[in-house]
Amino acid sequence: MNIADTYTGHVEPGGDAARRTLDGLTITKLSVGPMDNNAYLLVCREENEALLIDAANDPERISDLIGHGPDRPALRTVVTTHQHPDHWQALGAVAGANGANTAAHPLDAEPLPVPPDFLVEHGDTLKVGTVTLEVIHLRGHTPGSIALLYRDPSGHPHLFTGDSLFPGGVGKTGSPEDFKSLLDDVETRIFDELPDDTWFYPGHGDDSTLGEQRPHLAEWRERGW
């Protein structure tokens, strides 16, 4: 698999992966499956241990992303951001092939094809090597949707939002009540807590920053679900 080392936040369906290298972590983004799902491979540079966010589809391509040589990272954990089937089509295959643990929020665990080894709640942490990721529960797209936050000690924060936050708005919801719940959580748990230079990585499509999206929060609420 070709991996571009110039990271823009855009990857093409079926195309190359793109890698961003931080001091402690590499983040590699890959588009998989017919719904242009993003899978993110996070590798601790010190320990060469990996965590995958959303084994959405194409287990062979995800396997190629991890690599096949002796220096490939050890995939320890696969996190599913929420219960929708387009985000876990490759979960069983990828976790099984790598002997990886799986993690999800308890409210979204039941529909998953593999029972989670770890249930994570708002405020919990997950480790990838020596790197710590914070769990943020964002209620509304699904009952148990989560985001993962990496606070880079030598740079800006990095936030993996699943389908709860995209450039241009929050994720799809099924009712006005769910929309309000999601937007309230996105405002109070993300925008109120994190700086404008926070780079976020959604479950589909291109990345953005909180600073680019912050001016539109009132428009989103006015637009409604």
Protein Blocks (a to p, Z undefined) as FASTA:
>chain_A
ZZdfbdghiacehiacdddddfkbccddddedjkopacdddddfklopacdehifbhkll
mmmmnopcfkbccdfbdcdfbfbfklmmmmmmmmmmnopacdddfklmmmpmbdcfbdcd
ehiacdehjbccdddddehjbmklccdddddfkbccdddekjmbcghiacddfbfklmmm
mmmmmmmmmmmmpcfklccddfehjdddfklmmmmmmmmmmnoZZ
